[in-house]
Amino acid sequence: MTRWRGVLLLAGVPLGGLYDTPDPAPAPRNEAPSVSHAGSNIAMDLFEGLARLPSARRADAFWLSAMNLHAWMIGERGPRTGNPVLDPDIIVRWFHRVAQMPLHEAARLCAMEPRDLPTERLRALRDIKSALDVLEGLAQTPRIRDDVELQAWLELREHMP
């Protein structure tokens, strides 16, 4: 979460007011305040805007950060279909853009030694694995839990380079 707060600061967004108002019952002393929905929207808009920069590898890193923030917010507030921040389908659609090879092809490549893979295929598998790391945090949400193909991808994750 530190990375997106840094992005907000660099963008000149004041961090005061980005936190929810405290609940009537005080939170434990070691617990940080939760980030507001508005603050999350700002951070995600920034990451998604940065992801549209010309450098593809740099854009991939910003999309990964944006999706990690989506996943974190879904974990904090729960999934909500149709919500621009809390809808797990946003992350699922992004995963399918990252996973540009069929599952059976990825499984075949995972059975090979990483040093025997062409560089672009190895990079693609690593990108898919990073995307699966985001999905893993949402594996128990109905959208992902009930998707047979996504479950197969998640099972393959541990065999990826």
C-alpha positions in Angstrom: 0.0 0.0 0.0 3.0 2.3 0.4 3.6 2.5 -3.3 0.2 4.0 -4.2 0.4 6.5 -1.3 3.7 7.7 -2.8 2.0 8.1 -6.2 -0.7 10.1 -4.6 1.8 12.4 -2.9 3.8 12.8 -6.1 0.6 13.8 -7.9 -0.1 16.4 -5.2 -3.2 14.7 -3.8 -3.6 15.6 -0.1 -3.8 12.5 1.9 -5.9 14.1 4.6 -9.6 13.1 4.1 -8.7 10.0 2.2 -9.5 7.9 5.2 -12.9 6.8 6.4 -14.3 8.5 9.4 -13.7 6.4 12.5 -16.3 4.0 13.7 -18.1 4.8 17.0 -16.2 1.9 18.6 -12.4 2.8 18.6 -10.2 0.5 16.5 -7.3 -1.3 18.2 -4.2 0.9 18.6 -2.1 -1.0 16.2 -4.7 -0.9 13.4 -4.2 1.7 10.7 -7.3 3.6 9.5 -8.9 2.1 6.4 -8.5 3.9 3.1 -11.7 5.5 1.8 -13.4 4.6 -1.3 -12.6 8.0 -2.8 -8.9 7.6 -1.9 -8.8 4.2 -3.6 -10.5 5.6 -6.7 -7.9 8.3 -7.0 -5.0 5.8 -6.6 -6.5 3.4 -9.1 -7.1 6.2 -11.6 -3.5 7.3 -11.3 -2.1 3.7 -11.7 -4.4 3.1 -14.7 -3.4 6.4 -16.2 0.2 5.6 -15.8 -0.4 2.1 -17.3 -1.4 3.8 -20.5 2.1 5.2 -21.0 4.0 4.0 -24.1 6.4 1.6 -22.5 4.6 -1.8 -22.4 6.7 -3.3 -19.6 6.3 -0.2 -17.4 2.6 -0.2 -18.2 2.3 -3.9 -17.1 3.9 -2.9 -13.7 1.3 -0.1 -13.2 -1.6 -2.4 -14.2 -0.3 -5.0 -11.7 -0.2 -2.2 -9.0 -3.8 -1.1 -9.9 -5.1 -4.7 -9.7 -3.3 -5.3 -6.4 -5.1 -2.2 -5.1 -8.4 -3.5 -6.5 -7.8 -6.8 -4.8 -6.9 -5.2 -1.5 -10.0 -3.0 -1.5 -12.2 -6.1 -2.3 -10.5 -7.9 0.6 -11.2 -4.9 2.9 -14.8 -4.1 1.8 -16.0 -7.3 0.1 -16.9 -7.9 -3.5 -19.7 -5.9 -5.2 -20.7 -6.7 -8.7 -20.9 -3.6 -10.9 -18.8 -1.4 -8.5 -15.9 0.2 -10.3 -13.6 -0.6 -7.4 -15.0 -3.7 -5.8 -16.1 -5.8 -8.7 -13.8 -8.9 -8.9 -14.7 -9.2 -12.6 -12.3 -6.2 -13.3 -9.4 -8.3 -12.1 -10.7 -11.4 -14.0 -10.9 -9.4 -17.3 -7.3 -8.0 -16.7 -6.1 -11.5 -16.0 -7.5 -12.7 -19.3 -5.6 -9.9 -21.1 -2.4 -10.9 -19.4 -2.9 -14.7 -20.0 -2.6 -14.5 -23.8 -2.0 -18.2 -24.2 -4.4 -21.1 -23.6 -4.2 -23.0 -20.3 -3.1 -26.2 -22.0 -0.2 -24.3 -23.7 0.8 -22.8 -20.3 0.7 -26.3 -18.7 2.9 -27.7 -21.5 5.5 -24.9 -21.0 5.4 -25.3 -17.2 6.5 -28.9 -17.7 9.7 -27.8 -19.4 12.8 -26.6 -17.8 12.8 -22.7 -17.6 16.2 -22.5 -19.2 14.8 -24.4 -22.3 12.0 -21.9 -22.8 12.3 -19.0 -25.3 12.7 -15.7 -23.4 9.3 -14.3 -24.5 7.5 -17.4 -23.4 9.3 -17.4 -20.0 8.4 -13.7 -19.6 4.7 -14.5 -20.5 4.6 -17.3 -17.9 6.0 -15.0 -15.2 3.5 -12.3 -16.1 0.7 -14.8 -15.8 2.1 -16.0 -12.5 2.1 -12.4 -11.2 -1.5 -11.9 -12.3 -2.4 -15.2 -10.6 -0.9 -13.9 -7.4 -3.4 -11.1 -7.4 -6.3 -13.5 -8.2 -5.1 -15.9 -5.4 -6.1 -13.3 -2.8 -9.7 -13.4 -4.2 -9.9 -17.1 -4.7 -12.8 -17.5 -2.2 -15.0 -14.8 -3.8 -17.8 -16.5 -5.7 -16.7 -15.0 -9.0 -13.3 -16.8 -8.9 -14.2 -19.8 -6.7 -17.0 -20.8 -9.1 -14.9 -20.4 -12.3 -13.5 -23.8 -13.3 -11.0 -22.3 -15.7 -9.7 -19.8 -13.2 -9.3 -22.5 -10.6 -7.3 -24.6 -13.1 -5.0 -21.6 -13.7 -4.6 -21.1 -9.9 -3.6 -24.8 -9.6 -1.1 -24.4 -12.3 0.4 -21.3 -10.6 2.6 -23.3 -8.2 4.3 -25.0 -11.2 5.1 -21.8 -13.0 8.6 -20.4 -13.2 
